[in-house]
Amino acid sequence: MHIFRLTKGMDLKKSIIEYCKDNNIKAGIIGACVGCCYEIYFRLAGGKDFYHKIGDHEIVSMTGTISEDGVHIHVSFADIEGNVVGGHLSDGCYVGSTAEIAIIEVDNYKLTREFDEETGYKELVIEKIK
Protein backbone atom coordinates (compact mmCIF):
# COMPACT_ATOMS: atom_id res chain seq x y z
CA MET A 1 0.00 0.00 0.00
CA HIS A 2 1.25 3.45 -0.92
CA ILE A 3 -0.29 6.58 0.55
CA PHE A 4 0.92 10.02 -0.49
CA ARG A 5 -0.21 13.61 -0.67
CA LEU A 6 -0.05 16.09 -3.52
CA THR A 7 0.00 19.82 -2.82
CA LYS A 8 -1.27 22.98 -4.45
CA GLY A 9 -0.41 23.44 -8.12
CA MET A 10 0.66 19.85 -8.83
CA ASP A 11 -0.81 18.19 -11.93
CA LEU A 12 -2.93 15.31 -10.62
CA LYS A 13 -2.28 12.77 -13.40
CA LYS A 14 1.37 13.62 -14.02
CA SER A 15 2.09 13.48 -10.28
CA ILE A 16 0.49 10.04 -9.91
CA ILE A 17 2.56 8.73 -12.82
CA GLU A 18 5.72 10.28 -11.38
CA TYR A 19 5.05 8.75 -7.95
CA CYS A 20 4.58 5.32 -9.53
CA LYS A 21 7.82 5.62 -11.49
CA ASP A 22 9.77 6.88 -8.46
CA ASN A 23 8.45 3.98 -6.36
CA ASN A 24 8.75 1.32 -9.08
CA ILE A 25 5.01 0.50 -9.02
CA LYS A 26 4.45 -1.67 -12.09
CA ALA A 27 1.00 -3.02 -11.25
CA GLY A 28 -1.60 -1.41 -9.03
CA ILE A 29 -5.03 0.02 -8.49
CA ILE A 30 -6.07 3.35 -7.10
CA GLY A 31 -7.85 2.62 -3.84
CA ALA A 32 -8.85 6.15 -2.88
CA CYS A 33 -8.33 9.83 -3.60
CA VAL A 34 -9.77 12.80 -1.74
CA GLY A 35 -8.93 16.43 -2.20
CA CYS A 36 -9.68 19.31 -4.49
CA CYS A 37 -8.62 20.94 -7.74
CA TYR A 38 -8.83 24.55 -8.87
CA GLU A 39 -8.75 23.57 -12.53
CA ILE A 40 -10.12 20.34 -13.98
CA TYR A 41 -9.58 18.70 -17.34
CA PHE A 42 -10.77 15.27 -18.44
CA ARG A 43 -11.91 13.35 -21.50
CA LEU A 44 -15.60 12.63 -21.83
CA ALA A 45 -17.17 9.30 -22.76
CA GLY A 46 -16.68 8.49 -26.42
CA GLY A 47 -13.06 9.57 -26.38
CA LYS A 48 -13.25 12.69 -28.52
CA ASP A 49 -14.45 15.61 -26.42
CA PHE A 50 -12.83 17.14 -23.36
CA TYR A 51 -14.23 18.99 -20.35
CA HIS A 52 -12.28 21.93 -18.95
CA LYS A 53 -13.29 24.26 -16.15
CA ILE A 54 -11.51 26.65 -13.83
CA GLY A 55 -12.90 26.92 -10.31
CA ASP A 56 -12.97 24.98 -7.06
CA HIS A 57 -13.95 21.31 -7.36
CA GLU A 58 -13.86 18.53 -4.78
CA ILE A 59 -12.53 15.15 -5.90
CA VAL A 60 -15.45 12.89 -4.97
CA SER A 61 -14.17 9.66 -6.53
CA MET A 62 -11.21 8.26 -8.41
CA THR A 63 -10.52 4.76 -9.64
CA GLY A 64 -8.01 3.30 -12.02
CA THR A 65 -5.34 0.83 -12.98
CA ILE A 66 -1.60 1.32 -13.07
CA SER A 67 0.57 -0.71 -15.41
CA GLU A 68 4.19 -0.73 -16.46
CA ASP A 69 3.46 1.45 -19.44
CA GLY A 70 0.61 3.71 -18.45
CA VAL A 71 -2.34 4.53 -16.26
CA HIS A 72 -6.08 4.47 -16.88
CA ILE A 73 -7.84 6.69 -14.36
CA HIS A 74 -11.43 7.90 -14.09
CA VAL A 75 -12.36 10.74 -11.77
CA SER A 76 -15.46 12.59 -10.58
CA PHE A 77 -15.55 16.18 -9.36
CA ALA A 78 -18.23 18.20 -7.53
CA ASP A 79 -18.44 21.97 -7.99
CA ILE A 80 -19.39 24.48 -5.29
CA GLU A 81 -23.10 23.80 -5.93
CA GLY A 82 -22.70 20.02 -5.68
CA ASN A 83 -22.99 19.30 -9.40
CA VAL A 84 -20.90 16.27 -10.31
CA VAL A 85 -18.99 15.76 -13.56
CA GLY A 86 -16.37 13.24 -14.49
CA GLY A 87 -14.54 11.18 -17.02
CA HIS A 88 -11.08 10.00 -18.06
CA LEU A 89 -8.41 11.94 -16.12
CA SER A 90 -6.17 14.01 -18.39
CA ASP A 91 -3.17 16.23 -17.83
CA GLY A 92 -4.28 19.69 -16.71
CA CYS A 93 -6.10 18.96 -13.44
CA TYR A 94 -4.34 21.10 -10.85
CA VAL A 95 -4.52 20.30 -7.15
CA GLY A 96 -5.97 22.95 -4.84
CA SER A 97 -5.06 22.57 -1.18
CA THR A 98 -4.46 18.81 -1.25
CA ALA A 99 -4.99 15.46 -2.93
CA GLU A 100 -4.55 12.43 -0.70
CA ILE A 101 -4.05 9.25 -2.72
CA ALA A 102 -3.86 5.55 -1.83
CA ILE A 103 -2.48 3.08 -4.36
CA ILE A 104 -2.64 -0.65 -3.78
CA GLU A 105 0.36 -2.31 -5.40
CA VAL A 106 -0.20 -5.86 -6.64
CA ASP A 107 2.66 -8.28 -7.05
CA ASN A 108 0.83 -11.36 -8.33
CA TYR A 109 -0.12 -9.77 -11.67
CA LYS A 110 1.80 -8.25 -14.54
CA LEU A 111 -0.16 -5.39 -16.11
CA THR A 112 0.76 -3.95 -19.50
CA ARG A 113 -1.05 -2.06 -22.24
CA GLU A 114 -1.27 -2.99 -25.89
CA PHE A 115 -2.96 -1.23 -28.78
CA ASP A 116 -6.36 -2.73 -29.55
CA GLU A 117 -7.46 -2.18 -33.15
CA GLU A 118 -11.11 -2.65 -32.22
CA THR A 119 -11.18 0.11 -29.57
CA GLY A 120 -8.43 2.33 -30.96
CA TYR A 121 -6.78 2.59 -27.54
CA LYS A 122 -3.98 0.92 -25.62
CA GLU A 123 -5.93 -1.58 -23.50
CA LEU A 124 -4.96 -3.44 -20.35
CA VAL A 125 -3.35 -6.86 -20.71
CA ILE A 126 -3.47 -8.93 -17.52
CA GLU A 127 -1.05 -11.76 -16.78
CA LYS A 128 -1.27 -13.71 -13.52
CA ILE A 129 2.16 -14.40 -12.06
CA LYS A 130 2.49 -17.84 -10.49
C-alpha positions as MATLAB code, in Angstrom:
seq = 'MHIFRLTKGMDLKKSIIEYCKDNNIKAGIIGACVGCCYEIYFRLAGGKDFYHKIGDHEIVSMTGTISEDGVHIHVSFADIEGNVVGGHLSDGCYVGSTAEIAIIEVDNYKLTREFDEETGYKELVIEKIK';
ca = [
       0.000    0.000    0.000;
       1.249    3.451   -0.922;
      -0.288    6.584    0.553;
       0.917   10.016   -0.486;
      -0.209   13.614   -0.669;
      -0.045   16.088   -3.517;
       0.000   19.821   -2.824;
      -1.273   22.982   -4.455;
      -0.410   23.435   -8.116;
       0.659   19.854   -8.831;
      -0.810   18.186  -11.930;
      -2.935   15.308  -10.623;
      -2.283   12.771  -13.404;
       1.369   13.623  -14.019;
       2.088   13.477  -10.276;
       0.489   10.039   -9.906;
       2.564    8.734  -12.822;
       5.723   10.277  -11.376;
       5.053    8.747   -7.945;
       4.580    5.319   -9.527;
       7.824    5.622  -11.493;
       9.769    6.877   -8.463;
       8.453    3.982   -6.360;
       8.748    1.320   -9.080;
       5.014    0.504   -9.017;
       4.455   -1.674  -12.088;
       0.998   -3.018  -11.254;
      -1.597   -1.410   -9.035;
      -5.028    0.024   -8.494;
      -6.073    3.347   -7.101;
      -7.854    2.619   -3.837;
      -8.847    6.154   -2.877;
      -8.334    9.825   -3.596;
      -9.773   12.795   -1.743;
      -8.925   16.430   -2.202;
      -9.682   19.313   -4.494;
      -8.623   20.939   -7.739;
      -8.826   24.551   -8.867;
      -8.746   23.570  -12.533;
     -10.120   20.341  -13.984;
      -9.579   18.700  -17.344;
     -10.768   15.272  -18.439;
     -11.908   13.353  -21.496;
     -15.599   12.634  -21.831;
     -17.167    9.297  -22.763;
     -16.683    8.495  -26.423;
     -13.058    9.570  -26.381;
     -13.246   12.689  -28.521;
     -14.450   15.613  -26.425;
     -12.831   17.139  -23.364;
     -14.232   18.993  -20.351;
     -12.281   21.933  -18.951;
     -13.288   24.256  -16.155;
     -11.508   26.651  -13.833;
     -12.904   26.921  -10.306;
     -12.968   24.975   -7.064;
     -13.955   21.313   -7.362;
     -13.859   18.526   -4.781;
     -12.528   15.152   -5.902;
     -15.446   12.885   -4.974;
     -14.166    9.663   -6.534;
     -11.205    8.262   -8.412;
     -10.515    4.760   -9.645;
      -8.014    3.296  -12.023;
      -5.344    0.832  -12.975;
      -1.598    1.320  -13.072;
       0.567   -0.711  -15.413;
       4.195   -0.732  -16.457;
       3.458    1.453  -19.440;
       0.608    3.707  -18.452;
      -2.337    4.529  -16.258;
      -6.075    4.467  -16.881;
      -7.841    6.691  -14.363;
     -11.427    7.899  -14.089;
     -12.356   10.740  -11.766;
     -15.460   12.590  -10.584;
     -15.546   16.183   -9.359;
     -18.231   18.199   -7.533;
     -18.439   21.966   -7.994;
     -19.391   24.484   -5.286;
     -23.098   23.803   -5.933;
     -22.703   20.024   -5.684;
     -22.995   19.302   -9.400;
     -20.900   16.266  -10.310;
     -18.994   15.762  -13.562;
     -16.375   13.239  -14.486;
     -14.541   11.176  -17.017;
     -11.082   10.003  -18.057;
      -8.407   11.943  -16.118;
      -6.168   14.011  -18.390;
      -3.169   16.233  -17.832;
      -4.284   19.688  -16.713;
      -6.096   18.962  -13.437;
      -4.341   21.098  -10.849;
      -4.518   20.299   -7.149;
      -5.971   22.947   -4.842;
      -5.058   22.575   -1.181;
      -4.463   18.808   -1.251;
      -4.986   15.463   -2.933;
      -4.551   12.427   -0.703;
      -4.051    9.246   -2.720;
      -3.863    5.549   -1.829;
      -2.481    3.077   -4.358;
      -2.643   -0.653   -3.785;
       0.356   -2.314   -5.396;
      -0.201   -5.863   -6.644;
       2.664   -8.278   -7.049;
       0.827  -11.358   -8.329;
      -0.125   -9.771  -11.672;
       1.797   -8.246  -14.543;
      -0.160   -5.390  -16.109;
       0.765   -3.950  -19.496;
      -1.050   -2.057  -22.239;
      -1.270   -2.989  -25.894;
      -2.955   -1.227  -28.782;
      -6.363   -2.730  -29.546;
      -7.457   -2.185  -33.146;
     -11.114   -2.650  -32.217;
     -11.176    0.108  -29.572;
      -8.433    2.325  -30.960;
      -6.779    2.592  -27.537;
      -3.982    0.923  -25.625;
      -5.927   -1.575  -23.501;
      -4.965   -3.440  -20.354;
      -3.348   -6.860  -20.712;
      -3.468   -8.931  -17.520;
      -1.047  -11.755  -16.780;
      -1.268  -13.706  -13.523;
       2.159  -14.399  -12.056;
       2.493  -17.845  -10.487;
];
